[in-house]
Structure formats: structure tokens, C-alpha cells
């Protein structure tokens, strides 16, 4: 049975669904998943010299923005039933605060990119406010205080420097990058690190009984020599690549080069199982030099491979390095602004 189409006045209109094989995935709408789809669409459009997706991309940017609160935070997720019941203005006018770069920071990068192409000032003002609040809260009030969050935060900070190159904005970028690179090994590996007070659902199992019952990191305790190619490494490569491009900093460029070389060395090779060839297992132990770690995560064990997420960005950034360009530069010719006025009217985005 076909579902009735969602109308523009519905809070979910224009948003990107993140799954189509399970009811829960159809209900939940995660901003970070929307962001990755939008960023990938922008890159694919530029690489293919196509404007075929510009209208949909512009609509998706504004659909996410109109469900982002006045302080610049959207929250982890907004479920479709709630969007239908409350309407988008409920979220647009809220004062949501969510110090979680895993869920928030890639939308911030999208909004900065959208501001660059449209000049729509709320994209910049709300985003800059949220980034400033998040950096003021760093690191004590960040949810996980781990390398996953630091890796995710790099992209929006790099693009904020592109938009508004101030000493403060550079300091934010260098501070997060430096704290991340403390854990880069001579091999180039960026090891996982648990925060001081881990909170939320992404936690180490506290007992044998809880092992395999929830979402968990790959390490059991700090010092475990493991990298995470699902949640951290690919996004760190993207963030370092864009940060080096934005600043010209040789330290950031050197760290990016080491990480890229590490990822090339640990890429899966298999003639017997060609569907694994060229991929990256989620976990890699840089002491054993093999895919090895805790498999406590209920959905993504040490030997799992997820074709999107960080893997896709690893491959994309390696290609960008070959072309000697960045996402920011590659997408500079986007013409999404041609669809801004019509999308804004369609989604009833107010004057500010």
C-alpha cells in the first residue's frame, strides 16, 4: 500500500528518511543522517557536473533548518509522529540545547555551506551561536567527551574559518584538532578514547550480562589499541582534510597524510571474498595489526563493514586528495541558490 504524500505544512516535509526496511527507521528522523546525505549529494553533484538534485537539496537544507531551534541545536532526532503532531514551528522556536557533536555538528557544516551559497543570514547566525555555546562547554559538558565527537566537530569548525576567519574561530579548530591528535600513533592510527564521564547510549558494557545488548565503543578501557572506521576515522580524515585546506596549517596536513596512509595500509584485501575487497572493517588493532576489538555493540561488531558512514567519506577524501582539492572548493560552483526563494516559500520559512 502506498503511503499518502506528506504536504509542505507537515513538519517532516523535505526531510530525508534514513531507512526503508524497518518501521523504527521510517519513524525516526536523525539530523546527522540528513546532513551526511546532503553533503554527499553536494559532492556527487559537483563531481558529476550535475544540477539534477539542487532543488531537492535546497528543500532538504531548509526542512532541517526549520526544525532546528532558535539557539542552533536540533536535538538527536525528531520522530515523524511528533513532527506531525507538533508542527515544524514547535521545533523552530524551541530553545533546544544539545552538546553532542555526533548528532549536531554535520548539520552545522551544512548550514554554513548553505549560507555560503545563499547569503541567508539565519543559516550563519544560529549556527555560529550553537558552535560558540558548544565550544564554551568543551569538553566537560560534551556528551561523550571522546575522539568520535572531536572528529565530527572538525568539519564545521573548518568551514566556520572559511566563512569568518577570526582568531577565535581558528583557536576553536586548533584546540579540538590538537586534543584529537594527542591520540594519533606513529602509524597514523587515531585510537579511540573514552571520555571522563561517559553518558548516553554509547557506553562500555558494565557486566557480562550487558555485553551485546546495546550500542558500545570498540574499546573496553582506555589504552586498548583500537581504531573505529565506522564512527571516527573516516570523519576525522574528512575533518582534517578540510581543516588543512581552510588554514594551510602544516601540522594538520601532516596529521591528515599520516591518517590517509594508515587507512590505505589497513584496507581489506581479498581475492576469495571480492565483496570485501577495498573495504574497511569497523575495528583495527594497530598493535596486533589486524581487525580486532570488542564486539559488544549490538549492531556493529569489530568485523562488520558498513558501506556508507565513515567508509564512504574515506574513499571520497582519498579521491579529493588525488585531485588536490577539498569539498569546500569542489562544490564552490553549486547553483542551489536558484531554488532558494521557491523552497523558502514552499516551506514557509519566515522573515527574521
C-alpha positions as CSV (number, residue, x, y, z in Angstrom):
1,X,0.0,0.0,0.0
2,X,1.3,3.4,-0.9
3,X,1.6,6.0,1.8
4,X,-0.1,9.3,1.3
5,X,2.4,12.1,0.3
6,X,3.5,14.5,3.1
7,X,2.4,18.0,2.4
8,X,4.6,21.1,2.8
9,X,2.8,22.1,6.0
10,X,3.7,18.8,7.7
11,X,6.8,19.1,9.9
12,X,8.5,16.2,8.1
13,X,8.2,17.7,4.6
14,X,11.5,17.9,2.8
15,X,13.4,15.8,5.3
16,X,15.4,12.8,4.2
17,X,14.3,9.4,5.6
18,X,17.2,7.3,6.9
19,X,15.8,3.8,6.3
20,X,13.1,1.9,4.5
21,X,13.4,-1.6,5.8
22,X,12.2,-1.3,9.4
23,X,9.3,0.6,10.9
24,X,11.5,2.3,13.6
25,X,13.8,3.6,10.9
26,X,10.8,5.1,9.0
27,X,9.6,6.9,12.1
28,X,12.9,8.3,13.4
29,X,14.5,11.3,11.7
30,X,18.1,12.0,12.6
31,X,19.7,15.3,11.7
32,X,23.1,13.8,11.4
33,X,21.9,11.3,8.8
34,X,20.2,14.1,6.9
35,X,23.5,16.0,7.0
36,X,25.6,13.2,5.6
37,X,23.1,12.7,2.7
38,X,23.1,16.4,1.9
39,X,26.9,16.7,2.0
40,X,27.2,13.6,-0.2
41,X,24.7,15.0,-2.6
42,X,26.6,18.2,-2.9
43,X,29.9,16.4,-3.6
44,X,28.3,14.0,-6.1
45,X,26.6,16.9,-7.9
46,X,29.9,18.7,-8.2
47,X,31.9,15.6,-9.3
48,X,29.3,14.8,-12.0
49,X,28.8,18.5,-13.0
50,X,25.1,18.0,-12.4
51,X,22.4,20.2,-11.0
52,X,19.7,17.5,-11.0
53,X,19.5,17.3,-7.2
54,X,19.8,21.0,-6.5
55,X,16.1,21.6,-5.9
56,X,15.8,18.6,-3.5
57,X,19.0,19.6,-1.8
58,X,17.8,23.1,-1.2
59,X,14.5,21.9,0.2
60,X,16.2,19.4,2.5
61,X,18.5,22.1,3.9
62,X,15.6,24.4,4.7
63,X,13.5,21.5,6.0
64,X,16.2,20.6,8.5
65,X,16.8,24.3,9.3
66,X,13.1,25.0,10.1
67,X,13.2,22.1,12.6
68,X,16.3,23.5,14.2
69,X,15.8,25.6,17.4
70,X,16.5,29.3,17.8
71,X,19.8,28.5,19.5
72,X,21.0,26.4,16.6
73,X,20.5,22.9,18.0
74,X,18.1,20.3,16.6
75,X,18.5,17.6,19.1
76,X,19.4,13.9,18.5
77,X,16.3,13.1,16.5
78,X,12.7,14.1,15.9
79,X,10.2,11.4,15.2
80,X,7.8,11.7,12.4
81,X,4.6,11.3,14.6
82,X,5.9,14.2,16.7
83,X,6.6,16.3,13.7
84,X,3.0,15.7,12.5
85,X,1.5,16.5,15.9
86,X,3.6,19.5,16.9
87,X,4.4,21.0,13.5
88,X,7.7,22.4,12.5
89,X,7.3,25.8,14.3
90,X,7.4,24.0,17.6
91,X,11.0,22.9,17.0
92,X,12.0,26.1,15.1
93,X,11.0,28.3,18.0
94,X,12.4,26.0,20.8
95,X,15.5,26.7,22.9
96,X,16.9,23.2,22.5
97,X,20.5,22.7,23.8
98,X,22.4,19.6,22.8
99,X,26.1,19.4,23.4
100,X,26.6,16.4,21.1
101,X,28.7,16.9,18.0
102,X,27.9,13.4,16.9
103,X,24.3,14.5,16.3
104,X,24.6,18.2,15.7
105,X,27.9,19.2,14.0
106,X,27.4,18.0,10.5
107,X,24.1,19.9,10.2
108,X,26.1,23.0,11.3
109,X,28.5,22.3,8.5
110,X,25.6,22.0,6.1
111,X,24.1,25.3,7.2
112,X,27.5,27.1,6.8
113,X,27.8,25.7,3.3
114,X,24.2,26.8,2.6
115,X,24.9,30.3,3.9
116,X,27.9,30.5,1.5
117,X,25.7,29.8,-1.5
118,X,22.5,31.7,-0.5
119,X,23.6,34.5,1.8
120,X,20.6,33.7,4.1
121,X,21.9,35.1,7.3
122,X,20.0,32.8,9.8
123,X,22.0,29.9,8.4
124,X,25.1,31.6,9.8
125,X,23.8,33.3,13.0
126,X,22.0,30.3,14.5
127,X,24.9,28.0,13.6
128,X,27.6,30.3,14.9
129,X,25.7,30.6,18.2
130,X,25.4,26.9,18.6
131,X,29.0,26.3,17.8
132,X,30.1,29.1,20.3
133,X,27.9,27.5,23.0
134,X,29.3,24.1,22.3
135,X,32.9,25.3,22.4
136,X,32.3,27.2,25.7
137,X,31.0,23.8,27.1
138,X,34.0,21.9,25.7
139,X,35.0,19.4,26.9
140,X,33.3,18.9,30.3
141,X,29.7,19.2,29.1
142,X,30.0,17.3,25.8
143,X,28.0,14.1,26.0
144,X,30.7,11.6,25.3
145,X,33.9,13.7,25.5
146,X,35.6,11.2,23.2
147,X,37.5,11.1,19.9
148,X,34.3,10.3,18.0
149,X,32.9,13.7,19.0
150,X,36.2,15.6,18.3
151,X,36.5,14.0,14.8
152,X,32.9,15.1,14.0
153,X,33.4,18.7,15.2
154,X,36.3,19.4,12.9
155,X,34.3,19.9,9.7
156,X,32.0,22.7,10.9
157,X,34.9,24.4,12.6
158,X,37.0,24.3,9.4
159,X,34.1,25.7,7.4
160,X,33.5,28.4,10.0
161,X,37.0,29.6,9.4
162,X,36.2,29.6,5.7
163,X,33.2,31.8,6.3
164,X,34.6,34.0,9.1
165,X,38.4,33.7,9.6
166,X,38.9,35.1,13.1
167,X,41.5,34.3,15.8
168,X,38.7,32.8,17.9
169,X,37.4,30.6,15.2
170,X,40.9,29.3,14.4
171,X,41.6,28.7,18.1
172,X,38.4,26.6,18.4
173,X,39.6,24.5,15.4
174,X,43.1,24.1,16.6
175,X,42.1,23.2,20.1
176,X,39.8,20.4,19.1
177,X,42.3,19.1,16.5
178,X,45.2,19.2,19.0
179,X,43.2,17.3,21.6
180,X,42.3,14.7,18.9
181,X,45.8,14.3,17.6
182,X,47.2,13.6,21.0
183,X,45.9,10.1,20.3
184,X,47.5,9.7,16.9
185,X,50.1,6.9,16.8
186,X,53.3,7.0,14.7
187,X,51.5,4.5,12.3
188,X,48.9,7.2,11.7
189,X,46.2,5.4,13.7
190,X,43.8,7.6,15.7
191,X,43.0,5.4,18.7
192,X,39.6,5.5,20.4
193,X,39.4,7.2,23.8
194,X,36.7,7.1,26.4
195,X,35.6,10.4,28.0
196,X,35.9,11.1,31.6
197,X,32.2,10.7,32.3
198,X,30.7,8.6,29.5
199,X,26.9,9.2,29.3
200,X,24.2,8.4,26.8
201,X,23.6,5.1,25.0
202,X,27.2,4.7,23.6
203,X,28.7,3.0,26.7
204,X,31.1,0.2,27.6
205,X,29.3,-2.9,29.0
206,X,29.3,-2.8,32.7
207,X,28.8,-6.6,33.1
208,X,28.8,-9.9,31.2
209,X,25.0,-9.7,31.1
210,X,25.0,-6.3,29.4
211,X,27.5,-7.4,26.7
212,X,25.9,-7.3,23.3
213,X,22.7,-5.6,24.4
214,X,23.3,-2.0,23.3
215,X,25.5,0.3,21.2
216,X,29.0,0.4,22.6
217,X,32.5,1.6,21.7
218,X,35.2,-0.8,20.4
219,X,37.4,-0.5,23.5
220,X,36.8,-1.8,27.0
221,X,39.1,0.7,28.7
222,X,41.4,3.5,27.7
223,X,44.7,2.2,26.4
224,X,43.1,-0.5,24.2
225,X,44.9,0.0,20.8
226,X,41.9,0.2,18.6
227,X,40.6,2.5,15.8
228,X,37.0,2.8,14.7
229,X,36.4,3.0,10.9
230,X,32.6,3.2,11.3
231,X,32.3,6.1,13.6
232,X,35.6,8.0,13.8
233,X,38.4,7.5,11.4
234,X,36.7,8.4,8.1
235,X,35.1,11.6,9.6
236,X,38.5,12.5,11.1
237,X,40.1,12.2,7.7
238,X,37.4,14.5,6.2
239,X,37.7,17.0,9.1
240,X,41.5,17.1,8.9
241,X,41.4,17.5,5.1
242,X,39.0,20.4,5.2
243,X,40.8,22.0,8.2
244,X,44.2,21.8,6.5
245,X,42.6,23.3,3.4
246,X,41.0,26.1,5.3
247,X,44.1,27.1,7.4
248,X,47.1,25.9,5.4
249,X,48.4,24.6,8.7
250,X,51.3,22.1,8.1
251,X,50.6,20.2,11.3
252,X,47.0,19.5,10.3
253,X,48.2,18.5,6.8
254,X,50.8,16.2,8.3
255,X,48.3,14.5,10.5
256,X,45.9,14.1,7.6
257,X,48.7,12.5,5.5
258,X,49.5,10.0,8.2
259,X,45.9,9.1,8.7
260,X,45.4,8.6,5.0
261,X,48.4,6.4,4.7
262,X,47.2,4.3,7.7
263,X,43.8,3.8,6.1
264,X,45.4,2.7,2.8
265,X,47.6,0.1,4.7
266,X,44.6,-1.4,6.6
267,X,42.2,-1.5,3.7
268,X,40.8,-5.0,3.2
269,X,42.3,-7.2,0.5
270,X,40.6,-10.4,-0.5
271,X,40.5,-12.4,-3.8
272,X,38.5,-15.2,-2.2
273,X,35.8,-12.8,-1.0
274,X,35.7,-10.0,-3.6
275,X,32.8,-8.2,-1.9
276,X,35.1,-7.4,1.0
277,X,37.9,-6.2,-1.2
278,X,38.6,-2.5,-0.8
279,X,36.5,-2.0,2.3
280,X,37.4,-1.3,5.9
281,X,36.4,-3.5,8.8
282,X,34.9,-1.4,11.7
283,X,37.8,-2.2,14.1
284,X,41.6,-2.3,13.7
285,X,44.1,-3.1,16.4
286,X,47.3,-1.3,15.5
287,X,49.4,-3.5,17.8
288,X,48.2,-6.8,16.5
289,X,47.9,-5.2,13.1
290,X,44.6,-6.9,12.4
291,X,40.9,-6.3,12.6
292,X,40.4,-6.9,16.3
293,X,38.4,-5.3,19.2
294,X,35.4,-5.7,21.4
295,X,32.3,-6.9,19.6
296,X,29.9,-5.8,22.3
297,X,28.0,-3.5,20.0
298,X,24.6,-5.0,19.2
299,X,24.6,-3.9,15.6
300,X,28.2,-3.1,14.6
301,X,30.8,-5.6,15.7
302,X,34.6,-5.4,15.2
303,X,34.4,-7.4,11.9
304,X,31.3,-5.6,10.4
305,X,31.5,-3.4,7.3
306,X,29.1,-0.6,6.6
307,X,29.3,0.7,3.1
308,X,28.3,4.2,4.0
309,X,29.1,6.4,7.0
310,X,32.9,6.8,7.5
311,X,33.8,4.3,4.8
312,X,32.2,6.4,2.1
313,X,34.0,9.5,3.3
314,X,37.3,7.7,3.5
315,X,37.1,6.8,-0.2
316,X,35.8,10.3,-1.1
317,X,38.6,12.1,0.7
318,X,41.2,9.9,-0.8
319,X,39.8,10.9,-4.2
320,X,39.8,14.6,-3.3
321,X,43.4,14.2,-2.3
322,X,44.2,12.8,-5.7
323,X,42.5,15.8,-7.3
324,X,44.3,18.2,-4.9
325,X,41.0,19.8,-3.8
326,X,38.6,20.0,-0.9
327,X,34.9,19.6,-0.5
328,X,34.6,23.3,0.0
329,X,36.5,24.1,-3.2
330,X,34.9,21.3,-5.3
331,X,31.4,22.4,-4.5
332,X,32.1,26.1,-5.0
333,X,30.1,26.2,-8.3
334,X,26.9,24.9,-6.8
335,X,23.8,26.7,-8.1
336,X,21.4,25.7,-5.3
337,X,20.7,29.3,-4.6
338,X,18.5,29.3,-7.8
339,X,16.0,27.2,-5.8
340,X,16.2,29.2,-2.6
341,X,13.2,31.5,-3.0
342,X,10.9,28.8,-4.2
343,X,11.9,26.4,-1.5
344,X,11.6,29.1,1.2
345,X,8.1,29.9,0.1
346,X,7.1,26.2,-0.2
347,X,8.4,25.5,3.4
348,X,7.0,28.8,4.8
349,X,10.4,29.9,6.2
350,X,9.7,33.2,8.0
351,X,11.5,36.6,7.7
352,X,13.9,37.2,10.5
